[in-house]
């Protein structure tokens, strides 16, 4: 999927991750640029999925498939270590915390 991002950067100040980090690589614009170029990068994990970028988008049609990008990263073996631990815990214990439900 192509994001249709025109790379203007007006979305940045609506992104809580960009506001917290003040790093262009964490901005929705960077994610849109990467998606436009069909590039995989772990920067897609730096997203709260709030879709705040849509409020400032001048074309009002910006769609960034963050979840799809994350799925592609996992399939490409670019999964975060904590995500692997969480998946293992879900498989073993039925919860993401690694807690034995029988011991409660």
N, C-alpha and C positions, 0 to 999 in steps of 0.2 A: 504494500500500500504506500502511496506517496502522500505526504502530509499536506501538500499545497501551501506550505509556509513560504511567504514572500521575504522572510528574513529581515524584517524591519526592526525587531527588537522591542516593540512597544509592550510585549507580553511580560517582559522580565520582572517588572515591579509587582506583578500580580502573583508571582511564583514564590511561595514561602521558602523553598529550598534556595532559590537565587538570592532572595532577600537575606536569608541567614548566612549564606556562604560568600555572597558578593563575588561569585566566580562565574564567568561567562560559560564555562563548560557545563555548569549545572542549570543553565537557563533553558526555557522551552524553545527558544530560537535555535540553540545548538541541537536539541533533540529533533526539531523539524528539519534542520539542515542535514543531519545524519540520515534521517528517514528518507529525505528526498534523494539522497545519494546511495540509498540501500546499504548503509554501513552499520555494522554491529559494534556497539561499544557499551561498556559497563556503566556509562553515564545514565543509561535508561533506568538503572536501579535507583538513581537519585531523583525520585519523584514521589510525591504523596498521593498522586492520582486525583487531585482536587479539581483539575481542569480550570483553574483560575485564569490561565492564559487566554481563554476564550472571551473573557470580559473586555479585554483591551485590543483584541485582534481587529485591525481595520477592515479585513475582508470578511469577518464574521463567519468564516467557513473553515477555520483551521481545525484540523483533526490530526492528532498525533496518536498513533496506535502504540501506546506505552506497554500495554499488557502483551500485545503481539510481539513487540520488540523484545520483551523479557523472555517470552516463550522461545523465540529464535536464539537468544543468547544461551538459554539452558540447553537447547538442542545442539548448539555449537560447542558445548562444553565450557562456556564462560559463565558458570554459575558462581555465586558468592559462597564462601565457606559456611557462613551462618545459615544460608538457605539450604545447603546440603544437610547440615545438622538438623534443621527443622524437619525436612522431608524424612530423614532417617527416624527421628523421634515419632513422627506421625505413623510411619509404617510399623514401628516396634511397639509403641505405647498407645497410639490412638490420639495423641495430643502433641502440640509443638514444643512442649516444655521438657519432655523426657522424664515425666513423672509416672511412676507405676500407679495406675488408678486403684489397684487392689490394696495399696498401702495407706490409703486415706481413711 
